[in-house]
Amino acid sequence: MSLYGWMQALAVIAVVVALHVPLGDWMARALDGGGHGRAERVLYRFCGVDPDREQDWKHYLTAVLAFSAMSIAALFALLTCQQWLPWSLGHGGMPWRLALDTAVSFTTNTSWQNYAGEATTGHLVVMAGLGVQAFASAAVGLCVALALVRGLVRRGTDDLGNFWVDLVRTCFRVLLPIAVIGGLVLIGLGVEQNLTGAHTVQTVAGGTQTLIGGPVGSWEPVKLFSGDGGGFFNANSAHPFENPNALSNAIEIVLMLVVPVACVRMFGRMIGSLKQSWTLLAIVGILFGLLLVGASLAQGAHTGTVAQAVGGQTEGTEQRFGVSGSTLFGVSATGSADGAADASYDSFSSLGSGVLMAAMMLGEIAPGGVGSGLYGLLIAVLIAVFIGGLMVGRTPEYLRKRIGFGEMRQVVLYALVGPTAVLFFSALAVALPEGRSSMGNSGPHGLSELIYAYTSNVNSNGSAMAGFNGATNFHNLLMCAAMLVGRYLPMVFLLALSGRLARQRPGVVTAGTLRAQGINFIALATGAALILALLNFLPALSLGPIAEGLQ
């Protein structure tokens, strides 16, 4: 990585750290308590919701699952009936398996696309379908994070808040303002925004080229800050209409990182301890830094299968951004659960793509998705607290809440879902001929592409290595199962944990209580996160990117 590349990375990180303070403070004020706005009350009345009635963890979970099921059904209907809708641009409805995969993908905040955006979806489907679900899926993740934080803060109660209130406030008070500001900035930098169709133009070389128009400027910030990552164009953020220049590239990276990082600040405000938020931010910073350094060294020192084949390290990389800009974007996209791409991840070096895979295998906590990054990070912290408590011979406690057998059972179940699902679905795809037929390459590289695909699906990321073909009936349905399991089963265990914590009375802090802050605890929590990921996935990484990198 060049000096310019490191300066760009430091500048982006500095901007994110600076912005996360006011944004996190605003999120804590806007989402936790306070009155209901007039427009919000009208919406509650229209939907038959009592905004002042709180829910226990079972009712909160039921609301999450019901809203998600209705979202999948509504988006599925839009996608299959597209040919009869306005602004369809002549595109027909999706086949039902592809429509189901896409509906589940965007509702689970994954946005894996087994289709080329500009050749498949019209403007209404993008705006009213995919765009709405990008908002809603991000809001659902933040709602579940709010429930966990309330479980840590509240005492002797079953109430974790009201999901419908949390959902409306997240969409209207947090996500919508960011979308408007981000859209105006990106449009000002050259991202297109219109409702036109395709235009055929004459090129300077005397040929013709078809240029696609659309509401890209209003879509682009939503795909980035929501952790959604789905591209309006098949080339995603490598397309000049989505990402025109180096400045827009840096701003898009900031948009991917700023809301998940602000969730950490929001947590500190809600529990009344900014020391805790800075502790969590240090853990996130170390993990992100390790990923960025590892990917940068791998990209600069190892050519890999694809780059060797074409004789150049910049193959698959946009010249507007260079190798360093693409590396920073890739680490940000996989570390933040966004899954956007400004380069071909299949063209990354063998070990470089392995680092991107490892960023997802960490559980998307560096900094992770909107809300999901925070609760994934807190699970890692609770594991560290439990280990630290055993080491000093004390009952593990976090924020004066005891982490006993019942609590750790939910923590362990949550922690096992991701690795088990990734390895199970990957093994199933490799074992069956229908799954192996989608592998575009043989050997370790082909295996890396398949494992990357199901790691991306289970962890709600959505990025892909292009050599793998997911657009088959087999993978459309198998990926649906992977995305649903990876997104909602952890929420079941997480909300059950929140309910147990909320019912507890706070303990008394003594001299023997483990302090969940400071350098020692940061090292303990970071090590716990890394060891869990490495122990679960080291065999898979050894057979895939590591084996390829050692060839």
LOTOR-751350 format. One record per atom (N, C-alpha, C, O): x, y, z. Coordinates in steps of 0.05 Angstrom, whole numbers, plus 5000, padded with zeros to 4 digits. Layout:
N
XYZ;...
This chain:
551
501749765000;500050005000;501850255000;503750265015;501150444983;502850684980;502350875004;500450835020;504051075006;503651275027;500951415023;499651475043;500251464998;497551584993;495351405003;493351505014;495651145000;493650955009;493250965039;491050965049;495450975054;495350985083;494151255092;492651265112;494951475078;493851735086;490751735081;489251855097;489951615059;487051605054;485651445076;483551525085;486751215083;485551055104;485351205131;483351195144;487551345138;487451495163;485451725162;484151785182;485251855139;483352075136;480451965139;478752095152;479851745126;477151625128;476551555157;474351605167;478451425170;477951335198;477551585216;475851575234;479151795212;478852035228;476152165224;474852255243;475152165199;472452285194;470252115208;468452225220;470551855206;468551675219;468551715249;466451735261;470851725262;471051765291;469952035298;468552065319;470452245283;469352505289;466352515286;464952635303;465252385265;462352395261;460852225280;458452275285;462052005290;460551825306;459751945333;457851845345;461052145342;460352265368;457652415366;455852345381;457352615349;454752745348;452452555338;450252575348;453152385319;451052205309;450252005330;447851955334;452051885345;451351705366;449851835389;447951715399;450552075396;449152225416;446252275407;444352245423;445952355382;443252405371;441552145371;439252155377;442751925363;441351675363;440351595390;438151495393;442051635410;441151565438;438751735446;436951635458;438852005440;436652175448;434152115432;431952115443;434452055406;432152025388;430751755392;428351735388;432251545400;431151275400;430351175428;428750995430;431451295448;431051185475;429351385491;430451585502;426751335494;425051505510;424151745495;424551775471;422951935509;421952185497;419152145486;418051925486;418052365477;415252365467;415152275438;417152235424;412652235429;412152155402;411452395385;409852575393;412552415361;411952625343;409052605332;407752395334;408052835322;405252835313;404952645289;402952485289;406752645270;406552465247;406752175256;405451995245;408452125276;408751855287;406151755300;405451525296;404851935315;402351855327;400151785307;398651595310;400151945285;398151885264;398751615252;396851455247;401251545248;401951285237;401251065256;400250855248;401751105282;401050895302;398050845302;397150625303;396551065301;393551045301;392650895276;390750725278;393850965254;393050835228;393650535229;392050375218;395850455241;396650175242;395550025266;395949785269;394150165284;392950035307;395049965328;394649755342;397150125331;399250065350;398950245374;398550485371;399150135398;399250295422;402250355429;403650175438;403150595423;405950655427;406950665455;409350655461;405050675474;405850695502;405850415516;406350395540;405150215501;405149945512;407749795505;408349765482;409249715526;411749585521;411349285518;409249175525;413449145508;413348865502;415548715516;417748815520;414848465524;417048295535;418448175511;417848225488;420548005516;422247915495;420747735475;421347735451;418747585484;417247405466;415547575447;415447515423;414147775458;412547945440;414248115422;413548155399;416548205431;418348355414;419348185391;419448275368;420047935397;421047745377;418747685357;419247675333;416347645367;414047595349;413647825329;413147785306;413848075340;413548305322;415748315301;415248385278;418248255309;420448255290;419948055268;420248125244;419247815275;418847605256;416447655238;416447605214;414247765250;411847825234;412448045214;411648025191;413748255222;414448475204;416248375181;415848445158;418148205188;420048095168;418547915148;419047925124;416747755158;415147575140;413447745121;413247685097;412147945132;410548125114;412248265094;411448315071;414648345102;416448485084;417348295061;417448385038;417948045067;418647855046;416347815027;416847805003;413947785037;411647745020;411147985002;410547944978;411348225013;410848464997;412948494975;412248564952;415448454982;417548484961;417348264940;417848314917;416648024949;416347804930;414147874910;414447824886;411947984920;409748064901;410648274882;409948264858;412148474891;413148684873;414948564851;414648634827;416648384859;418648274840;417348094819;418048104796;415347944827;414047754808;412047894791;411347794769;410948124800;408948264784;410048514770;408548694762;412648534768;413948774758;412948864730;412749104725;412348674713;411548744685;409048914684;408549044664;407448904705;404949064705;405149324720;403249464723;407549384730;407949624746;409049854729;410349804709;408650104738;409850334724;412950324727;413950194745;414250454709;417250474709;418550194709;420750164721;417250004697;418549744695;420749734674;422349544674;420749934656;422749954634;422749704616;424849634604;420449574614;420249334597;421249084610;421148874597;422149084635;423048844648;420648674657;418648784667;420848424655;418748244664;419048174693;420948254706;417148024703;417247934731;419447724734;420147574716;420547704758;422647504764;421347234766;419147204776;422847024758;421946744765;421646714795;423146854810;419846544804;419146554833;421546484851;421746594873;423346304842;425646234859;427546464862;428546524884;428046604840;429746834841;428447064857;429747204872;425847094853;424347304868;424447244898;424747434914;424146994905;424146924934;426946974945;427247084967;429046894931;431746934939;432247234943;433447324963;431347404924;431847694926;430247814949;431247984963;427747724952;426047834974;427247765001;427447945019;428147525005;429447445030;432047595033;432747675055;433547625011;436147755012;435948035023;437448115041;434148195011;433948475020;432548505047;433148695061;430748325054;429448345079;431248275102;430948375124;433148095097;435048015118;437548195118;439448135133;437548415103;439748605102;442248475089;444448565095;441848275072;444048145059;444648265031;446848335025;442548285015;442748404988;444548244970;445848364953;444647984973;445947824953;444247834928;441847794929;445447884905;443947914880;444747704860;447047714849;442947524854;443447324834;442447414806;441447264790;442647674801;441747794777;443348054772;444548164791;443348154747;444548414741;442448634745;440348624731;442948824762;440949014770;439749164746;437349184744;441449284729;440449454708;438949294686;437449414671;439249034685;437948874665;435548724676;434248574661;434848764702;432748594714;430648764728;428248694726;431348974742;429449124758;428949404747;430749534737;426349484748;425549744740;425749944764;426449864786;425150194758;425550404778;423650374802;424450424824;421150294797;419250274819;420050054838;419850084863;420949824828;421849604845;424249694862;424349624885;426049844850;428349934864;427550124887;428450094909;425850314880;425150524900;423150414921;423650454945;420950294912;418850204931;419349934943;418249864963;421049774930;421649504940;424349484954;424449454978;426449494938;429049454949;429849674968;431049624989;429249924960;430050154977;428550145004;429750205024;426050085003;424450065028;425549845046;425849885071;426149615035;427249405051;430049455061;430849355082;431549605046;434249685057;433849845082;435349805102;432050035082;431350185106;430450005128;431450005151;428349845122;427049685142;428849475154;428849435179;430449345138;432249135149;434349255167;435049135188;435349495160;437249625178;435949705204;437149675225;433449805202;432049885226;431449645244;431649675269;430849415233;430349175249;432849105265;432649045289;435149115252;437649055267;438149245290;438949155311;437549505285;437949695306;435949665329;436549705352;433449585321;431449535342;432249305361;431949335385;433349095350;434148865366;436548945384;436648865407;438349115373;440549215390;439449385413;440449365435;437449555408;436249715429;435049535451;435349595474;433749315443;432649135462;434749015480;434348985504;437048935469;439248825485;440349035504;440948975527;440749285495;441749495512;439849545535;440649575558;437249545530;435249585551;435349345571;435049385595;435849105560;436148885579;438448915598;438348825621;440649045589;442949095606;442449315626;443649325647;440649505618;440249745634;437949715654;438249805677;435849585646;433449575662;433649375685;435349195684;431949405705;432149245729;429449125736;427449275738;429348865740;426948735750;424448775734;422348825744;424648765708;422348805690;422548615667;424748515660;420248565654;420248405629;420148585604;420248475582;419848845608;419449025585;422049095571;424049175585;422149075545;424449145529;423849365509;425449415491;421649505512;420849715494;418649615475;417549395479;418049775455;416049705435;417349695408;418349895398;417249465395;418549435369;417549635348;419149745333;414949685348;413849855327;414650145331;415150295312;414950225356;415950495362;418850525354;419650715341;420450325362;423250325354;423650325324;425350465314;421950175310;422150165281;421650435268;423150525251;419450565276;418650825265;420751035271;421551195254;421651045296;423651245303;426251205289;427551395280;427150955286;429650905271;429450995242;431251125232;427250935229;426951015201;426751315198;428151425181;425051435214;424451725210;426551905222;427252115210;427551835245;429252025260;432251985254;433852165257;433051745245;435851685241;436451635211;438151775199;435251435200;435951345173;435151545151;436751595133;432751655153;431851835132;433552085129;434252165107;434152225151;435952465149;438652395137;439652555120;439852165144;442452095133;442152045103;443952115087;439951915095;439551865066;439352115050;440452135028;437852315061;437552575046;440252715044;440952805022;441652735066;444252875065;446252725047;447552845030;446452465051;448252305034;447552315005;449352324988;445052314999;444152324971;444952584958;445952584935;444452804972;445153064961;448253094956;449053204936;449752984974;452753004971;453552844947;455152934931;452652594944;453452424923;452452524896;453852504876;450052624895;449052744870;450752984862;451353014838;451553144881;453253364876;456053284865;457253434851;456853044871;459452944862;459252794835;461252714824;456852764825;456552654798;454952394796;454752284775;453952284818;452252054817;449652124804;448352324811;448751974784;446452044769;443852014785;443651844802;441852174778;439252164791;437152254771;436852484765;435652064760;433452124742;431551884741;432051684754;429551904724;427651684721;427451594692;425451494683;429551634677;429651564649;430451274646;431351144665;430151174622;430950894616;433650894603;435451044610;433950714584;436550684570;436750884547;434850944533;439250994543;439851164520;442151044504;444050954516;441851044478;443950954461;445351204450;444151374437;447951214454;449551454447;451851374429;452651144428;452851574414;455151534396;457651574412;457951774426;459551394409;462151414423;464151564406;463751594382;466351664418;468351804403;469851624383;471051724364;469651364388;470951184369;469151104345;469950954328;466751224345;464951164323;462950944327;461250894310;463050814350;461150604356;458750714372;458450954374;457250534384;454950604400;455150474427;456450274431;453850604448;453850504475;451250564488;450050774483;450150374503;447650414517;448250504546;449550374561;447050734553;447450844580;444750824595;442650894585;444950714619;442550664635;442150894655;444050974669;439751004656;439051214676;437451094699;436650864698;437151244720;435551154742;435951314767;437651494768;434451264788;434651404814;437051304830;436751214853;439451324819;441851214832;442651384856;443451284877;442451654853;443351834875;441851794900;442951824922;439251734898;437651694922;437951414933;437451364957;438751224916;439150944924;441850904937;442150754956;443951034927;446650974934;447151014964;448350834976;446451234977;446951265006;445451055022;446350965043;443050985013;441450785027;442850515027;442950385048;443950435004;445250175003;447750175020;448649965029;448950405025;451450415039;451050435070;452150275084;449550635079;449450665108;447550465121;447750415145;445850335106;444050135117;445349865121;444149685133;447749825110;448949565110;447849375089;448149135091;446449495070;445049345050;446949255027;447249015023;448149445014;450249374995;449449294967;451149264950;446849264961;446049184935;446449404914;445949634920;447449334891;448149524871;445849584852;444349404844;445449844844;443549904823;444549784797;442949694781;447149794793;448449664770;449849404779;450549374802;450249234759;451548974765;454349024775;455348874792;455649234766;458449304774;458549434802;460649484812;456149484814;456049604840;457549864841;457250024823;459049914862;460450174865;462950204848;464350404849;463450004831;465550034810;464450184786;466050264768;461850214784;460650344761;460850654765;460250744787;461650794745;462051084748;459451234755;459551454766;457151124748;454551254754;453951224784;452351384795;455151024797;454750984826;456951114842;456551194865;459351124830;461651214845;463651344826;465451214815;463251604821;464651734799;467651784802;469151774783;468551834827;471351914830;472451834857;471051714873;474951904862;476251824887;474951944912;474751824933;473952194909;472552324932;469952184939;469352134962;468352124918;465951974923;466451694935;464951594952;468651574927;469451314938;470051334968;469151164983;471451544976;472051585004;469551635020;469151535042;467651805009;465151865022;463451615025;462151575045;463451435005;461951195007;463051005029;461550875042;465651005032;466850845054;465950965081;465250805099;465951225083;465051355108;462151275114;461451215137;460451285093;457551215097;457250925106;455450875122;458950745097;458750465105;459450435135;458250275149;461350595145;462350555171;461050715193;460950635216;459950955186;459351145207;456951065224;457051105248;454850945213;452550875230;453150635249;452550655272;454450425239;455250205258;457050305280;456750225303;458950485274;460750595294;459150775313;459650775337;457250935302;455651105320;453850945339;453251035360;453150695331;451650525349;453250475375;452050445396;455850455373;457550415396;457350655415;457150625440;457450895404;457151135420;454351145432;454051225456;452351075417;449551065427;449350875451;448050945471;450750655450;450750465473;451850595498;450750565519;454050745495;455250875518;453351075530;453251095555;451951225514;450051425524;447751295538;446851385559;446751075527;444350945538;444950815565;443250805582;447350715569;448050585594;449250785614;449750715637;449851025605;450951235622;453851205627;454851285648;455351085609;458251045613;459651065586;459650875570;460751305580;462251335555;464851175555;465951125534;465851115579;468250945581;467750675567;469550565554;465350565571;464650315558;464650345528;465550165513;463550565518;463450595489;466250635477;466750525455;467950775491;470750795481;472250535482;473950475465;471550365502;472750105504;471949935480;473549805467;469349935474;468349785451;469449895424;470049745406;469750155423;470850275399;473750195395;474650155373;475250175417;478050075415;478149795404;479849735388;476349625413;476249345403;475649345373;477049205358;473649505365;472949525337;475349635321;475949525299;476649835331;478949955317;481249765313;482449755292;481849605334;483949405331;483349195311;484949135294;480849095312;480048885292;480048995264;481048865245;479049235260;478949355234;481849415224;482449375200;483549505242;486249565234;487749315226;489249315207;487349095241;488648845234;487748745207;489348645191;485148775201;484048685175;485248855153;485948755132;485349125157;486349295136;489349255131;490149235107;490849225152;493749175148;494148905134;495748875116;492648695143;492948435131;492248435102;493648315085;489948565095;489148575067;491148735050;491648655027;492148955061;493949115046;496648975040;497648985018;497648835060;500148675056;499648455036;501448395020;497348325038;496848105020;496548204991;497448074973;495248434988;494848544961;497548634949;497948614925;499248724966;501848824955;503948624952;505848654936;503748394967;506048204967;505347944954;507147774951;502947894947;502147634936;500347674912;498347814913;501047554890;499547594865;496947444864;494947554857;496947184871;494547034871;493846924844;495146984824;491746754843;491046604819;490246794796;491246764774;488446974801;487447144779;489547334769;489947364745;490847474788;492947664780;495247524765;496347644746;495947284773;498047134759;497147074731;498747084712;494647004727;493646924701;493747144681;494247104657;493347394690;493347624671;495947784673;496347964657;497647724692;500147854694;500148134705;501848294698;498148194722;498048464734;496448464760;494348334762;497448614780;496148624806;493548794805;491848774822;493348974785;491049154784;488649034768;486749174764;488848784760;486548664746;484148664764;484248584787;481848744753;479348754768;479148994786;477249014801;481049184784;481049424801;480549674784;481649704763;478849844794;478250094780;480750284782;481750324804;481650384760;483950564760;483350824774;485250954784;480850894776;480151144791;480851124821;481351324834;480850884831;481250844860;483950714866;485150764887;484950544848;487450414853;487250174872;485050124883;489350034875;489349794893;488749874922;487249734935;489950094931;489650174959;486750254964;485550184985;485550414946;482750494950;480850264949;478850254964;481350064931;479649834930;479949654954;478049534964;482449634965;482849474989;481449595013;480149455028;481649855016;480249995038;477249955036;475849905055;476249985011;473349955007;472549665013;470449625026;474149465004;473349185009;473349115038;471548975047;475349205053;475449145082;473049285096;471849165114;472449525088;470249675100;467549535093;465849515111;467249435069;464749305061;464349045075;462148985083;466448885078;466148625091;466148655122;464848505136;467648855132;467648895161;465149025171;464448985194;463749175154;461349315163;458849175155;456649285158;458948925144;456648775135;455148905113;452848855108;456449085097;455149225076;455149065050;453149025037;457448965042;457648795019;457748944992;457748814971;458049204993;458449354968;461149294957;462849184971;461649364931;464249304919;465049524899;463349594883;467449624900;468449804879;470649674863;472049804848;470949404866;472849244851;471848954851;469948894865;473048784835;472348504834;473748364857;476148344857;472248254876;473448114899;474647844890;476347744903;473647744867;474847504857;477647554846;479147364842;478247804840;480947874830;482847954852;485148004846;481947954877;483748004899;485747774900;485247554890;488047824913;489947614917;488747394934;486747434947;489947164933;488846934947;488546994977;486446944989;490647094989;490547165017;488847415022;487647445044;488847595003;487147835006;484247765007;482747875024;483247594990;480547504991;480047345017;477847355028;482047215027;481847075052;481347265076;479947205094;482647495074;482247705095;479347805094;478147845115;478347855070;475547945068;473647735079;471647795092;474247475074;472647255085;472847255115;470847225129;475247305126;475647305155;474147525168;473147505190;473847755154;472347985165;469447905170;468247985190;468347745152;465547655156;465447425177;463547415192;467447255177;467547035196;467847125225;467146975243;468847365229;468947475256;466147515268;465947555292;464147505251;461447555261;460447835254;458547925266;461847965236;461148235227;461048425251;459048545257;463348445265;463448615289;465648835286;466348965306;466748875262;468949065259;468349265237;469849275217;466349445239;464549475262;461849335259;460149355277;461449185237;458949035234;456749205221;457249425212;454349095221;452049225209;450749425227;451649465250;448649545218;447049735234;445649585256;443849425250;446349625280;445149485302;446349205306;447149135328;446449045285;447548775287;450448775294;451448595308;451948985286;454749005294;454949045324;456748935337;453249215335;453349265364;452649015380;454048955399;450448875373;449748645390;451648415385;452148255403;452848395361;454948185357;457448255374;458648065385;458148505376;460448595392;459848545421;461748455436;457448595431;456848545459;456848255466;457548185488;456148085447;456347795452;459347715456;459947565474;461147825439;463947775443;464947875470;466547755483;463948105478;464648215504;463648045527;465147995546;461247935525;460147765546;461847505548;462247405570;462747405525;464447165526;467047235540;468047075556;468247465534;470647555547;470247595577;471947525593;467947705585;467347745613;467147475627;468147445650;465847285614;465547015626;468346885630;468846775651;469946905610;472646785612;474246925633;475646805649;474147195633;475647355653;474647295682;476247275700;472047265685;470947195711;471946925722;472646905745;472046735704;473046475712;476046485719;476946345737;477546655705;480446675710;481046795737;482946715750;479346975746;479847105773;478146975795;478247065818;476646765788;475046625808;472646775818;471846745841;471446945801;469147105808;466747035790;467146945767;464347065800;461947035783;462047255761;462247495768;461947185736;462247385715;459947585716;457547505720;460547835714;458548055714;459248255692;461648305686;457248375681;457648585661;455548795666;453148745665;456449045671;454649265678;452849195701;450449255702;454049055721;452748975746;450548765741;448848715759;450548635718;448748415713;450348155713;452348135699;449347955727;450747705730;450447545704;448247515693;452647435695;452647265670;452946975680;455146875681;450646855686;450746585697;450246375675;450546425651;449346135684;448945915666;446845975645;447245935621;444546085654;442446135635;443146345614;442546315591;444546555623;445446765604;447546655585;447446705561;449446505595;451546405577;450446195558;451646155536;448346055565;447245865546;446246015521;446645925499;444846245525;443946395503;446246525487;446146535463;448346605501;450746715488;452046515471;452746565448;452446275481;453746065466;452145975442;453145935420;449545945446;447745875423;447946085401;448146025377;447946345409;448246555389;450946525375;451046545350;453046485390;455746475378;456046235360;457746245341;454546015364;454845775348;453245785322;453845635303;451245955320;449445955297;451046015271;450845875252;452546235272;453946325248;455946115237;455646035214;457846025253;459745825243;458445565234;459145455214;456445475250;455145225243;453645245216;453845065199;452245475213;450745515188;452545535164;452045415143;454745695167;456645735144;457745465136;457745395112;458745305155;460045055148;458044845138;458644695120;455644845150;453544655141;452744705113;452644525096;451944955106;450945015080;453244995059;452744915036;455645065066;457945035047;458444735042;458844665019;458344575063;458844285059;456544165043;457143995026;454144245047;451844145031;452144215002;451644044984;453044464996;453344544968;455644394955;455444324931;457844344970;460044194959;459343894955;460343774936;457743794972;457143504971;455243434948;455343204938;453543614939;451543554919;452443654891;453643864889;451943504870;452743584843;451543854835;452844014822;449043914843;447844164837;449344404848;449444614837;450544354872;452044574884;454744604871;455644834867;456144384865;458744404853;458744514825;460744624816;456444484812;456344584784;456544884782;457144984760;456145024804;456345314803;459245414809;459745654807;461045244815;463845324820;465245374794;465545194777;466045624789;467245694764;470145614762;471245624740;471345524784;474145444783;474445194800;472845134818;476445044794;477044804809;479144864831;480245084832;479644674848;481744704868;481044894890;478644954894;483044994905;482545174928;481045434920;479445534936;481645544896;480245794889;477245754886;475645914895;476445534873;473645474870;472345434897;470045524902;473645294915;472645244942;472345504957;470445554972;474345684954;474245944967;471846104958;470446234974;471246094932;468946234921;466346134933;464546294940;466045874937;463645764948;463345824978;461245904987;465545794993;465445855021;464946155026;463446225043;466146325009;465646605011;462646665007;461546835021;461446534988;458546584982;456846525006;455146685013;457246295019;455446225041;456346375067;454646415085;458846445070;459546625092;458146895089;457247005108;458046995064;456747245059;453747235064;452647415075;452447005057;449646975061;448846955090;447047085099;450246785105;449646735133;450146985149;448647045168;452147145143;452847375158;451647635148;452547855155;449647615130;448147845120;449948055107;449548295111;451947955092;453748145079;452948195050;452348425044;452847995034;451948035006;454148064985;453448064962;456648094993;458748114973;459347834962;458547634974;460647834939;461047574925;463647574910;464747784903;464647334905;466847294887;465547204860;464147004860;466147344839;464547324814;464847054801;463146984784;466846894807;467146634795;465046434803;464746224790;463546494824;461446314834;458746394822;458046634824;457246214811;454646264799;452446184818;451845944821;451246374831;449046314849;446346324836;444346254849;446146384810;443646424796;442646154786;442046124762;442345954803;441145704796;438845644816;438745764837;437045464808;434845404826;435845294852;434745354873;437945124851;438945004876;440045214895;439245214918;441745394885;442945584903;440945804911;441245914933;439045874894;437046074902;435545984927;435146134945;434845724928;433345624950;435145574974;434345624997;437545454969;439345404992;440245665005;440545685029;440745874989;441546125000;439246255016;439846395036;436746215008;434546315024;434646205052;434446345072;435045935054;435245815080;437645925096;437345975120;439945955083;442346055096;441846335107;442646405130;440646505091;440146785100;438146795123;438546955141;436046645121;433946645142;435146545169;434646655190;436646325168;437846215192;439846405203;439946455228;441646515186;443746695196;442746955207;444047075225;440447045198;439347305207;437547275232;437947415251;435647085232;433547085252;434046895275;433146955297;435446675271;435946495294;437646625315;437046595339;439746775308;441246915329;439447115344;439847165368;437547245330;435747435343;434047305365;433447425385;433247045360;431746905380;433346875406;432346945428;435846785404;437446755428;438147025440;438347045465;438547225423;439347485434;437047615450;437547715471;434647595439;432347715454;431647555479;430847665499;432047295478;431747135502;433747215523;433147235547;436247265515;438347365533;437447635544;437847685568;436447815528;435548085536;433448065558;433448205577;431547875554;429447845574;430547745601;429647845621;432447565600;433647465625;435147695640;434947725664;436647855624;438148065636;436348285648;436848395669;434148345634;432348555643;431048475670;430448655686;430548225674;429248135699;431148145723;430148135746;433748155719;435648155741;435648415756;435148625745;436248395782;436948625798;439948665796;441448475797;440948915795;443848955792;445348875817;444348905840;447648765813;449348675835;450948915846;450749135837;452548855866;454149055879;457049035869;458248815868;458149255861;460949265851;462849255875;462549415894;464649065874;466649025896;469449045884;469749075860;471349015901;474149025892;474848795874;476748805858;473348565877;473948335861;472448325834;472848135819;470648525829;469148525804;470948585781;472548775781;470648425760;472248475735;471448735722;469148775716;473348905717;472849165704;472849125674;474849035663;470549175662;470249135633;471149385617;469749485600;473549465623;474749695609;477749685615;478749535631;479149865601;482049865604;483449685584;482249535569;486149715583;487749575563;487549265566;487249125546;487549165591;487448875595;484848765584;484848555571;482648895589;480048795580;479848815549;478748645536;480849035538;480849065509;482348835496;481448715476;484648765507;486248545496;484748285499;484748115481;483348245522;481947995527;479647965508;479247755496;478048175504;475748165486;476548135457;475347985442;478648275449;479648245422;480647965416;480147855396;482147865436;483147585433;480947385432;481047195416;478847425448;476647235448;475247235421;474547025410;474847475409;473547485383;475247355361;474147205344;477847395362;479547275342;479846975345;479746825325;480046885370;480346595374;477846445366;478046225354;475446555373;473046425365;472846385335;472146175325;473446605320;473346585291;475446395280;474846235262;477846405290;479946235280;479445945285;479945775268;478545885310;478045605316;475845485299;475945255292;473745645294;471545545279;472145515249;471145325236;473745695238;473945715209;476745655199;477245655174;478745595216;481445545207;481545315187;483045335167;480145085192;480344875172;479244955145;480444895124;477045105144;475945195119;477745395105;478245375081;478945575120;480845765108;483345625098;484545705078;484145415113;486545265104;486145125078;487945105062;483745025073;483144885049;482645075025;482944995002;481945325032;481245515011;483445715006;485445654993;483245965016;485146175010;487946125019;489846205006;488345995042;491045945052;492445745034;494745785027;491045525027;492245335009;492945454982;495045394971;491145614972;491645754946;494045944948;495645964930;494146084971;496346274974;499046144977;501046274971;499145904986;501645764990;502545614965;504845504965;500945604945;501745464920;503945614906;504845524885;
